[in-house]
């Protein structure tokens, strides 16, 4: 079943890899690693190109989660009371946690929370992308 999942995205080529990496970084329960490993197994694509495309798609998905929290509080979430000292601290220093947004299950809600808390945009996105790129680089290296 997992191979057929990867085969479906092979028809789309590198755009399929980009799409699955984007979708897997959102709240949808998808695994981009399966498709990435499948593309690596083909041996027809440069691993650096696969790293760039997978990282770009995954970072766009993470950015989507952050923006969902950032702008979604007007529509979906109640106002956050920032009188809590922990929330104030996390609002100022929480962007460091974005580095760990690649971790399955907790990464997506983490980015939504960082957006909700309105952490520093560029610091948050930079650390998020660094974590996601290093993760894919390690996966490709270990493959």
WORAJO-V284535 format. One record per backbone hydrogen bond with DSSP energy under -0.5 kcal/mol. NH is the residue of the N-H (numbers start at 1). CO is the residue of the C=O. Records with the same first field share a line. If there is no record, write none. Layout:
NH: CO / CO
//
This chain:
5: 1
6: 2
7: 3
8: 4
9: 5
10: 6
11: 7
12: 9
13: 10
15: 12
16: 13
17: 13
18: 14
19: 15
20: 16
21: 17
22: 18
23: 19
24: 20
25: 21 / 22
26: 23
30: 28
32: 30
35: 31
36: 32
37: 33
38: 34
39: 35
40: 36
41: 37
42: 38
43: 39 / 40
50: 46
51: 47
52: 48
53: 49
54: 50
55: 51
56: 52
57: 53
58: 54
59: 55
60: 56
61: 57
62: 58
63: 59
64: 60
65: 61
66: 62
67: 63
68: 64
69: 65
70: 66
71: 67
72: 67 / 68
73: 69
74: 71
75: 72
76: 72
77: 72
82: 80
84: 81
88: 84
89: 85
90: 86
91: 87
92: 88
93: 89
94: 90
96: 93
97: 94
98: 95
99: 96
100: 97
101: 98
103: 100
106: 104
107: 103
109: 105
110: 106
111: 107
112: 108
113: 109
114: 110
115: 111
116: 112
117: 113
118: 115
119: 114
124: 120
125: 121
126: 122
127: 123
128: 124
129: 125
130: 126
131: 127
132: 128
133: 129
134: 130
135: 131
136: 132
137: 133
138: 134
139: 135
140: 136
141: 137
142: 138
143: 139
//
